[in-house]
Amino acid sequence: MEKIFFKEKLESYWRNIDKRIFFSFILLFFLGLFFSFSSTSSLAGERLDKNYYFFFSKHLIFVFLSLSTMFFISFIDINLLKKIIIPIFIFLFITLVLVPLVGIEVKGSRRWLDLYFLRFQPIEFVKPFFILVTAKILSLDNFKTKNSSYFFSFLLLLSIIILLVNQPDLGQSILIIGCWISIVFISGISVFYIISFFLISASSLAGLLFLLPEKFGYITIRLTSFLDPAKGDNFQSQKALDAIKLGGLKGQGMGEGVLKDSVPEAHTDYIIAVITEEFGSVVSIFLIMVFLYIAFRIIKITVSEIDKDLKISLCGLSSLLIFQTFIHIGVNTSLLPTTGMTLPFLSYGGSSLLGSSILAGVILNYTKNRFADDKI
């Protein structure tokens, strides 16, 4: 009896899931696995004196865990998912609070928690749930005015930004702020409030740079080197740009790129440049088109969505996906200052992959056809 029930649930799941978005996510995961092997094999075998499959094996495990997470989140009932969003967010927010207290420092930034058996970056998991909680706040009808919901969502944003700035992590801060602005804009906020927020954010950043130069001076250095490369150290960005130029249209061939051997963390922060160098700009453009296609499918479904919470959530999640993608590409092409932003689904790293799987799972759950069974 239970097998029959589970089989019916699976059939219903497959019948109602948006298969185009589903297969697009699957494609990105497996392409990330392929590019991980290409970009990390020489690093592991020649520079770190480890097995050539060291990083690939870890990436394979995380891809399996990520796919399982995506399937599980997309499979569970939407009402249950909505109920557990806030408890999960509170738990993840607590882990973010613990980072400055017990987190480990890597290359001058304290962004990671080490649980002995697992090291993870909490913000990667907080991001999608921040979008969902903010959407829930903005869609509540029991607020007396819309401004109160905007105020509470702003307080939530501010609490996360304070924790991120303290790490420091300017890239994730900018990403979170951009997603929040897109959400409140979609919900119907006045443009006056958005302009005011920009001015407040710019003033706050300037104040931090002036009052705490020893902690946030790296921001000034990155901005200076971005605006005038001759005045700063833009070694990584310049190498990434040179690799993209060297790759041309068809690329140098698998394993023939030099960027992964000359720039630290190229398989995470500069993966699109590594891909372009070895496989050509044609492949990179294809990857960009996949991300844009996913966003297009989400927005197309959102237009006809009646549920305000789902509408705002899907717009916010698609913004998170696209903003992070193009920030990563902008850094790799020297169009933006260095931020250390990973490319969703494709960059090496367990936290990034699992965070992407949560994003994908919620999108698949929220875009399911919920009326198909009634029409049959």
One Martini backbone bead per residue (centre of mass of N, CA, C, O) as a GRO file, in nm:
protein
  376
    1MET     BB    1   0.058   0.062  -0.021
    2GLU     BB    2   0.303   0.252   0.008
    3LYS     BB    3   0.415   0.205  -0.277
    4ILE     BB    4   0.172   0.322  -0.427
    5PHE     BB    5   0.178   0.603  -0.301
    6PHE     BB    6   0.469   0.674  -0.386
    7LYS     BB    7   0.422   0.637  -0.690
    8GLU     BB    8   0.205   0.859  -0.715
    9LYS     BB    9   0.386   1.089  -0.616
   10LEU     BB   10   0.596   1.064  -0.843
   11GLU     BB   11   0.403   1.104  -1.079
   12SER     BB   12   0.305   1.382  -0.987
   13TYR     BB   13   0.577   1.518  -0.982
   14TRP     BB   14   0.651   1.469  -1.287
   15ARG     BB   15   0.393   1.605  -1.406
   16ASN     BB   16   0.436   1.904  -1.247
   17ILE     BB   17   0.705   1.959  -1.327
   18ASP     BB   18   0.949   2.167  -1.456
   19LYS     BB   19   1.147   2.028  -1.695
   20ARG     BB   20   1.322   2.262  -1.798
   21ILE     BB   21   1.439   2.348  -1.528
   22PHE     BB   22   1.536   2.075  -1.430
   23PHE     BB   23   1.742   2.013  -1.669
   24SER     BB   24   1.907   2.270  -1.628
   25PHE     BB   25   2.016   2.197  -1.349
   26ILE     BB   26   2.143   1.927  -1.422
   27LEU     BB   27   2.339   2.040  -1.631
   28LEU     BB   28   2.498   2.226  -1.438
   29PHE     BB   29   2.601   2.011  -1.245
   30PHE     BB   30   2.757   1.835  -1.463
   31LEU     BB   31   2.934   2.060  -1.572
   32GLY     BB   32   3.071   2.121  -1.302
   33LEU     BB   33   3.203   1.841  -1.281
   34PHE     BB   34   3.371   1.859  -1.538
   35PHE     BB   35   3.521   2.132  -1.473
   36SER     BB   36   3.651   2.031  -1.213
   37PHE     BB   37   3.842   1.829  -1.342
   38SER     BB   38   3.987   2.034  -1.531
   39SER     BB   39   4.071   2.254  -1.287
   40THR     BB   40   4.203   2.029  -1.050
   41SER     BB   41   4.406   1.807  -1.135
   42SER     BB   42   4.678   1.968  -1.141
   43LEU     BB   43   4.661   2.086  -0.858
   44ALA     BB   44   4.666   1.812  -0.707
   45GLY     BB   45   4.913   1.659  -0.852
   46GLU     BB   46   5.145   1.901  -0.878
   47ARG     BB   47   5.108   2.112  -0.626
   48LEU     BB   48   4.987   1.901  -0.379
   49ASP     BB   49   5.048   1.595  -0.401
   50LYS     BB   50   4.790   1.450  -0.513
   51ASN     BB   51   4.533   1.315  -0.625
   52TYR     BB   52   4.382   1.392  -0.922
   53TYR     BB   53   4.082   1.318  -0.775
   54PHE     BB   54   4.041   1.483  -0.516
   55PHE     BB   55   3.843   1.718  -0.597
   56PHE     BB   56   3.647   1.554  -0.770
   57SER     BB   57   3.543   1.365  -0.545
   58LYS     BB   58   3.424   1.592  -0.369
   59HIS     BB   59   3.239   1.706  -0.586
   60LEU     BB   60   3.074   1.449  -0.632
   61ILE     BB   61   2.954   1.434  -0.348
   62PHE     BB   62   2.817   1.718  -0.354
   63VAL     BB   63   2.638   1.661  -0.597
   64PHE     BB   64   2.478   1.434  -0.469
   65LEU     BB   65   2.374   1.601  -0.227
   66SER     BB   66   2.244   1.827  -0.398
   67LEU     BB   67   2.043   1.655  -0.558
   68SER     BB   68   1.897   1.544  -0.310
   69THR     BB   69   1.809   1.821  -0.202
   70MET     BB   70   1.650   1.911  -0.448
   71PHE     BB   71   1.447   1.678  -0.455
   72PHE     BB   72   1.332   1.710  -0.170
   73ILE     BB   73   1.232   2.007  -0.186
   74SER     BB   74   1.057   1.958  -0.453
   75PHE     BB   75   0.870   1.722  -0.322
   76ILE     BB   76   0.753   1.858  -0.107
   77ASP     BB   77   0.515   2.015   0.039
   78ILE     BB   78   0.440   2.346   0.024
   79ASN     BB   79   0.319   2.384   0.310
   80LEU     BB   80   0.561   2.266   0.460
   81LEU     BB   81   0.774   2.456   0.349
   82LYS     BB   82   0.648   2.719   0.465
   83LYS     BB   83   0.671   2.628   0.770
   84ILE     BB   84   1.006   2.579   0.770
   85ILE     BB   85   1.147   2.844   0.695
   86ILE     BB   86   1.179   3.001   0.963
   87PRO     BB   87   1.329   2.789   1.139
   88ILE     BB   88   1.569   2.761   0.944
   89PHE     BB   89   1.655   3.056   0.940
   90ILE     BB   90   1.718   3.083   1.240
   91PHE     BB   91   1.939   2.870   1.246
   92LEU     BB   92   2.121   3.002   1.025
   93PHE     BB   93   2.154   3.274   1.168
   94ILE     BB   94   2.307   3.161   1.410
   95THR     BB   95   2.552   3.063   1.245
   96LEU     BB   96   2.626   3.354   1.155
   97VAL     BB   97   2.675   3.462   1.445
   98LEU     BB   98   2.914   3.248   1.509
   99VAL     BB   99   3.147   3.332   1.325
  100PRO     BB  100   3.289   3.567   1.501
  101LEU     BB  101   3.333   3.361   1.747
  102VAL     BB  102   3.409   3.045   1.598
  103GLY     BB  103   3.539   3.106   1.350
  104ILE     BB  104   3.739   3.079   1.067
  105GLU     BB  105   4.039   3.193   0.921
  106VAL     BB  106   4.064   3.305   0.569
  107LYS     BB  107   4.248   3.532   0.427
  108GLY     BB  108   4.129   3.758   0.652
  109SER     BB  109   3.855   3.588   0.679
  110ARG     BB  110   3.544   3.531   0.870
  111ARG     BB  111   3.324   3.266   0.718
  112TRP     BB  112   3.367   2.998   0.889
  113LEU     BB  113   3.261   2.671   0.989
  114ASP     BB  114   3.393   2.418   1.217
  115LEU     BB  115   3.282   2.060   1.261
  116TYR     BB  116   3.535   1.874   1.168
  117PHE     BB  117   3.343   1.719   0.939
  118LEU     BB  118   3.260   2.031   0.865
  119ARG     BB  119   3.291   2.298   0.626
  120PHE     BB  120   3.112   2.614   0.631
  121GLN     BB  121   2.907   2.874   0.469
  122PRO     BB  122   2.630   3.023   0.587
  123ILE     BB  123   2.543   3.231   0.362
  124GLU     BB  124   2.470   3.019   0.141
  125PHE     BB  125   2.203   2.935   0.312
  126VAL     BB  126   2.070   3.211   0.379
  127LYS     BB  127   1.988   3.347   0.111
  128PRO     BB  128   1.725   3.189   0.022
  129PHE     BB  129   1.580   3.233   0.305
  130PHE     BB  130   1.574   3.538   0.295
  131ILE     BB  131   1.388   3.558   0.054
  132LEU     BB  132   1.146   3.399   0.178
  133VAL     BB  133   1.102   3.573   0.433
  134THR     BB  134   1.064   3.844   0.291
  135ALA     BB  135   0.819   3.755   0.124
  136LYS     BB  136   0.641   3.689   0.368
  137ILE     BB  137   0.636   3.973   0.489
  138LEU     BB  138   0.526   4.125   0.224
  139SER     BB  139   0.254   3.920   0.215
  140LEU     BB  140   0.131   4.019   0.459
  141ASP     BB  141  -0.199   4.132   0.598
  142ASN     BB  142  -0.144   4.225   0.920
  143PHE     BB  143  -0.046   4.485   0.832
  144LYS     BB  144  -0.128   4.816   0.841
  145THR     BB  145   0.120   4.871   0.654
  146LYS     BB  146   0.360   4.858   0.415
  147ASN     BB  147   0.592   5.001   0.567
  148SER     BB  148   0.622   4.788   0.794
  149SER     BB  149   0.723   4.556   0.613
  150TYR     BB  150   0.972   4.708   0.509
  151PHE     BB  151   1.100   4.755   0.785
  152PHE     BB  152   1.135   4.456   0.870
  153SER     BB  153   1.304   4.374   0.622
  154PHE     BB  154   1.531   4.577   0.678
  155LEU     BB  155   1.620   4.462   0.951
  156LEU     BB  156   1.700   4.190   0.837
  157LEU     BB  157   1.911   4.296   0.644
  158LEU     BB  158   2.088   4.452   0.848
  159SER     BB  159   2.173   4.208   1.023
  160ILE     BB  160   2.330   4.065   0.792
  161ILE     BB  161   2.521   4.293   0.702
  162ILE     BB  162   2.672   4.326   0.968
  163LEU     BB  163   2.790   4.036   0.965
  164LEU     BB  164   2.935   4.060   0.687
  165VAL     BB  165   3.112   4.312   0.737
  166ASN     BB  166   3.268   4.173   0.981
  167GLN     BB  167   3.433   3.942   0.837
  168PRO     BB  168   3.463   4.032   0.551
  169ASP     BB  169   3.170   4.065   0.293
  170LEU     BB  170   3.097   4.251   0.027
  171GLY     BB  171   2.976   4.074  -0.196
  172GLN     BB  172   2.734   3.953  -0.035
  173SER     BB  173   2.614   4.223   0.045
  174ILE     BB  174   2.545   4.322  -0.240
  175LEU     BB  175   2.366   4.083  -0.316
  176ILE     BB  176   2.153   4.112  -0.091
  177ILE     BB  177   2.071   4.403  -0.157
  178GLY     BB  178   1.983   4.354  -0.450
  179CYS     BB  179   1.758   4.149  -0.381
  180TRP     BB  180   1.592   4.329  -0.193
  181ILE     BB  181   1.529   4.550  -0.399
  182SER     BB  182   1.380   4.366  -0.601
  183ILE     BB  183   1.154   4.280  -0.408
  184VAL     BB  184   1.039   4.562  -0.320
  185PHE     BB  185   0.984   4.655  -0.608
  186ILE     BB  186   0.778   4.431  -0.682
  187SER     BB  187   0.582   4.505  -0.430
  188GLY     BB  188   0.560   4.848  -0.457
  189ILE     BB  189   0.768   5.049  -0.396
  190SER     BB  190   0.896   5.343  -0.366
  191VAL     BB  191   1.149   5.509  -0.525
  192PHE     BB  192   1.230   5.693  -0.287
  193TYR     BB  193   1.325   5.460  -0.098
  194ILE     BB  194   1.549   5.349  -0.280
  195ILE     BB  195   1.720   5.606  -0.297
  196SER     BB  196   1.760   5.633   0.007
  197PHE     BB  197   1.907   5.363   0.043
  198PHE     BB  198   2.149   5.427  -0.134
  199LEU     BB  199   2.249   5.670   0.030
  200ILE     BB  200   2.286   5.520   0.299
  201SER     BB  201   2.484   5.303   0.196
  202ALA     BB  202   2.704   5.496   0.092
  203SER     BB  203   2.751   5.640   0.364
  204SER     BB  204   2.825   5.387   0.529
  205LEU     BB  205   3.071   5.303   0.361
  206ALA     BB  206   3.231   5.566   0.396
  207GLY     BB  207   3.240   5.550   0.707
  208LEU     BB  208   3.399   5.282   0.728
  209LEU     BB  209   3.652   5.377   0.568
  210PHE     BB  210   3.714   5.617   0.770
  211LEU     BB  211   3.695   5.472   1.064
  212LEU     BB  212   3.799   5.161   0.939
  213PRO     BB  213   4.076   5.113   0.762
  214GLU     BB  214   4.202   4.840   0.878
  215LYS     BB  215   3.940   4.661   0.793
  216PHE     BB  216   3.836   4.829   0.502
  217GLY     BB  217   4.082   4.892   0.306
  218TYR     BB  218   4.041   4.674   0.079
  219ILE     BB  219   3.822   4.831  -0.071
  220THR     BB  220   3.995   5.065  -0.167
  221ILE     BB  221   4.200   4.894  -0.320
  222ARG     BB  222   3.999   4.765  -0.521
  223LEU     BB  223   3.885   5.029  -0.638
  224THR     BB  224   4.154   5.148  -0.733
  225SER     BB  225   4.240   4.906  -0.921
  226PHE     BB  226   3.985   4.927  -1.097
  227LEU     BB  227   4.009   5.232  -1.193
  228ASP     BB  228   4.346   5.196  -1.150
  229PRO     BB  229   4.567   4.953  -1.224
  230ALA     BB  230   4.842   5.111  -1.161
  231LYS     BB  231   4.762   5.145  -0.829
  232GLY     BB  232   4.730   4.826  -0.820
  233ASP     BB  233   4.643   4.483  -0.745
  234ASN     BB  234   4.546   4.301  -1.060
  235PHE     BB  235   4.641   4.009  -1.117
  236GLN     BB  236   4.388   3.825  -1.128
  237SER     BB  237   4.212   3.986  -1.328
  238GLN     BB  238   4.422   3.993  -1.558
  239LYS     BB  239   4.454   3.686  -1.590
  240ALA     BB  240   4.156   3.631  -1.658
  241LEU     BB  241   4.141   3.813  -1.908
  242ASP     BB  242   4.372   3.673  -2.064
  243ALA     BB  243   4.234   3.394  -2.074
  244ILE     BB  244   3.988   3.480  -2.239
  245LYS     BB  245   4.149   3.579  -2.483
  246LEU     BB  246   4.303   3.310  -2.534
  247GLY     BB  247   4.050   3.129  -2.587
  248GLY     BB  248   3.833   3.253  -2.742
  249LEU     BB  249   3.613   3.061  -2.923
  250LYS     BB  250   3.746   2.746  -2.878
  251GLY     BB  251   4.003   2.721  -2.729
  252GLN     BB  252   4.282   2.522  -2.593
  253GLY     BB  253   4.178   2.294  -2.426
  254MET     BB  254   4.176   2.036  -2.225
  255GLY     BB  255   4.419   2.128  -1.980
  256GLU     BB  256   4.564   2.398  -2.133
  257GLY     BB  257   4.542   2.584  -1.913
  258VAL     BB  258   4.695   2.850  -1.686
  259LEU     BB  259   4.517   2.982  -1.465
  260LYS     BB  260   4.493   2.742  -1.251
  261ASP     BB  261   4.824   2.777  -1.194
  262SER     BB  262   4.835   3.116  -1.129
  263VAL     BB  263   4.556   3.120  -0.960
  264PRO     BB  264   4.401   3.136  -0.681
  265GLU     BB  265   4.096   2.987  -0.678
  266ALA     BB  266   3.999   2.939  -0.982
  267HIS     BB  267   3.774   2.703  -0.926
  268THR     BB  268   3.586   2.941  -0.802
  269ASP     BB  269   3.628   3.265  -0.875
  270TYR     BB  270   3.743   3.171  -1.200
  271ILE     BB  271   3.576   2.959  -1.376
  272ILE     BB  272   3.490   3.113  -1.638
  273ALA     BB  273   3.784   3.161  -1.732
  274VAL     BB  274   3.869   2.865  -1.748
  275ILE     BB  275   3.653   2.779  -1.950
  276THR     BB  276   3.727   2.980  -2.177
  277GLU     BB  277   4.023   2.894  -2.218
  278GLU     BB  278   3.955   2.580  -2.285
  279PHE     BB  279   3.645   2.610  -2.449
  280GLY     BB  280   3.544   2.889  -2.489
  281SER     BB  281   3.299   3.134  -2.551
  282VAL     BB  282   3.075   2.946  -2.641
  283VAL     BB  283   3.035   2.801  -2.368
  284SER     BB  284   2.986   3.053  -2.195
  285ILE     BB  285   2.736   3.149  -2.347
  286PHE     BB  286   2.572   2.897  -2.294
  287LEU     BB  287   2.564   2.925  -1.985
  288ILE     BB  288   2.423   3.198  -1.981
  289MET     BB  289   2.168   3.097  -2.131
  290VAL     BB  290   2.076   2.903  -1.913
  291PHE     BB  291   2.029   3.111  -1.690
  292LEU     BB  292   1.831   3.287  -1.856
  293TYR     BB  293   1.622   3.065  -1.907
  294ILE     BB  294   1.545   3.014  -1.617
  295ALA     BB  295   1.448   3.303  -1.560
  296PHE     BB  296   1.233   3.306  -1.781
  297ARG     BB  297   1.060   3.073  -1.673
  298ILE     BB  298   0.999   3.199  -1.400
  299ILE     BB  299   0.864   3.464  -1.498
  300LYS     BB  300   0.643   3.329  -1.667
  301ILE     BB  301   0.508   3.197  -1.418
  302THR     BB  302   0.475   3.452  -1.236
  303VAL     BB  303   0.267   3.616  -1.400
  304SER     BB  304   0.031   3.381  -1.328
  305GLU     BB  305   0.060   3.424  -1.029
  306ILE     BB  306  -0.137   3.463  -0.734
  307ASP     BB  307   0.057   3.416  -0.518
  308LYS     BB  308   0.243   3.647  -0.355
  309ASP     BB  309   0.465   3.480  -0.224
  310LEU     BB  310   0.554   3.329  -0.481
  311LYS     BB  311   0.612   3.570  -0.659
  312ILE     BB  312   0.834   3.703  -0.484
  313SER     BB  313   1.016   3.457  -0.448
  314LEU     BB  314   1.081   3.402  -0.749
  315CYS     BB  315   1.203   3.678  -0.808
  316GLY     BB  316   1.426   3.659  -0.591
  317LEU     BB  317   1.564   3.393  -0.688
  318SER     BB  318   1.631   3.492  -0.974
  319SER     BB  319   1.803   3.729  -0.881
  320LEU     BB  320   2.015   3.567  -0.730
  321LEU     BB  321   2.112   3.402  -0.973
  322ILE     BB  322   2.183   3.641  -1.169
  323PHE     BB  323   2.359   3.824  -0.994
  324GLN     BB  324   2.579   3.615  -0.925
  325THR     BB  325   2.659   3.549  -1.212
  326PHE     BB  326   2.736   3.853  -1.305
  327ILE     BB  327   2.942   3.909  -1.088
  328HIS     BB  328   3.136   3.688  -1.167
  329ILE     BB  329   3.175   3.781  -1.462
  330GLY     BB  330   3.263   4.074  -1.399
  331VAL     BB  331   3.525   3.995  -1.252
  332ASN     BB  332   3.653   3.821  -1.488
  333THR     BB  333   3.622   4.094  -1.693
  334SER     BB  334   3.676   4.371  -1.529
  335LEU     BB  335   3.381   4.514  -1.453
  336LEU     BB  336   3.453   4.432  -1.155
  337PRO     BB  337   3.536   4.405  -0.856
  338THR     BB  338   3.669   4.211  -0.634
  339THR     BB  339   3.469   3.941  -0.443
  340GLY     BB  340   3.455   3.615  -0.437
  341MET     BB  341   3.246   3.493  -0.642
  342THR     BB  342   3.053   3.244  -0.717
  343LEU     BB  343   2.930   2.996  -0.940
  344PRO     BB  344   2.651   2.855  -0.983
  345PHE     BB  345   2.709   2.495  -0.992
  346LEU     BB  346   3.032   2.534  -1.097
  347SER     BB  347   3.177   2.581  -0.855
  348TYR     BB  348   3.388   2.503  -0.621
  349GLY     BB  349   3.203   2.382  -0.343
  350GLY     BB  350   2.989   2.287  -0.099
  351SER     BB  351   2.831   2.543  -0.017
  352SER     BB  352   2.758   2.637  -0.301
  353LEU     BB  353   2.608   2.378  -0.395
  354LEU     BB  354   2.396   2.361  -0.164
  355GLY     BB  355   2.280   2.643  -0.207
  356SER     BB  356   2.190   2.584  -0.501
  357SER     BB  357   1.998   2.346  -0.428
  358ILE     BB  358   1.799   2.511  -0.265
  359LEU     BB  359   1.721   2.703  -0.486
  360ALA     BB  360   1.625   2.485  -0.689
  361GLY     BB  361   1.412   2.342  -0.511
  362VAL     BB  362   1.224   2.584  -0.466
  363ILE     BB  363   1.169   2.651  -0.759
  364LEU     BB  364   1.044   2.374  -0.834
  365ASN     BB  365   0.817   2.388  -0.624
  366TYR     BB  366   0.692   2.677  -0.712
  367THR     BB  367   0.659   2.575  -1.037
  368LYS     BB  368   0.445   2.389  -1.004
  369ASN     BB  369   0.168   2.220  -1.117
  370ARG     BB  370  -0.138   2.253  -0.916
  371PHE     BB  371  -0.374   2.163  -1.155
  372ALA     BB  372  -0.339   1.895  -1.303
  373ASP     BB  373  -0.508   1.688  -1.130
  374ASP     BB  374  -0.786   1.840  -1.173
  375LYS     BB  375  -0.790   1.797  -1.498
  376ILE     BB  376  -0.787   1.471  -1.516
   0.00000   0.00000   0.00000
